[in-house]
Each structure stands twice: as C-alpha cells, then as structure tokens.
Amino acid sequence: MLEQAAPEGLSAQAAQTAAGGRWKTRILQSKGRRYALRLETEFWDVLAALAEERHQRLNLLVAELAEHAGASGTLTSGIRSFCLSELRRRIRRRSTAAERTSIIDLVLSALAPGLLLDAAGKIIAANEALLRWLSLPAGALAEEPFARQFRARDPVAFDQVLNGESPAQPRRMRFIHTSPGRVLTVTGVAVPILLARNARLCLVWLSA
C-alpha cells in the first residue's frame, strides 16, 4: 500500500486522521494466543487507561475480554462495549458524588437545624444550627448512628423512609432526643432523596 503524502498545511498526524487514521491495528499475544485487533484510537486510549488502572498489562486485559466474549460476538465489539460501560459507570459515579456534595452543602448552610443520613441511618452531615441547639461541638455527630441521638416515635414509618419503602415525599414525624439531664421531643420532616444509581439519602429538618 502506498503512503499518502500529507496535504500542504497539515501535520503528518493530522493528515493520518484526515485519511482515516483514527483506526489503529495492533497485534497482542497472551497465553499462546494471538489477537489482531483493529480499533479506533480513542478505544485504544481508553483500554490502555483501564489496564493501567487495574495494574494489568494490555495484552492480559484483552485476553480476559476475549474469554468473556466467547461465541456471543466479536472481540472488537466486546472491547468497545467494555470501554463504553466503564465510561458510563464513571460518569454515574461522579454524578452521584456531585449530587451528594451539593446536598451536604445545602444542609451545612441552612439556618434550620438539619442533618443528612445515608440509607443505613448513619449521619453524613449535621449543620451548625443543630449542633448549637443540642450544645454539641463541631463534628460531634459525624458518622454517628442517627438512632443513638434520636428515637423516632414511629420507628416503622421512619425505617420506611430510610429504605425507600414509603412514597418519595416529605414526611412529618416526631423524634425524642435524650442526653444527660435532658429530654427533648421534637418535630421533624424526613425527606427521602434518590440519587443516581439508586443511591438513597434522607434529609431531616428538626424543630422544637
């Protein structure tokens, strides 16, 4: 095959792309097998990054994908699907993290006493208004089980909110807070929050 001369004003790399150079053929060997693969350079870049992330050589990752591909489809199709699935998973994960960070910022900046729980009922964030109301130092409630500080008058209903078993709407309920020499009965609004990838949080606003 004759190599095409680079058009005037284009670099050799740009000319290669213009001539269809987005495709790249590589030959990899693993466990006595040889794989001749023709893929877009973007997929090769993603595949190499994923192999590096796994502390795995590229040829071993390709061999692993070949085993999963089996007779269900071509190896190149399997590699493309693998790369796209990994990229989508990372996008969803970042989206969930960004949503969670935004909600934490909302809780911390609120003037009303409030806190954020994960699906297991662990306190993720408690704002200054709540800590001041309970006479607690900063960070005192971090990673604490909510049940250690507050007891729901209707624990079944509260568990339903945490587990996503009740309608996804705010629910008013009563809580009891007990500390040495002090018992408070407070009104709360529990707000179930569904994030990406079905991650669940619960926002609780409290008032005397």
Secondary structure, DSSP 4 states (H G I P E B T S, - for coil): -PPPPPPTT--HHHHHHHTTTTEEEEEEEETTEEEEEEEEHHHHHHHHHHHHHTT--HHHHHHHHHHHHTTSS-HHHHHHHHHHHHHHHHHHHHHHHHHHHHHHHHHHH-SS-EEEEETTSBEEEE-HHHHHHTT--TTTTTT-BHHHHEEESSHHHHHHHHTT-S-SS-EEEEEEEEETTEEEEEEEEEEEEE-GGG-EEEEEEEE-
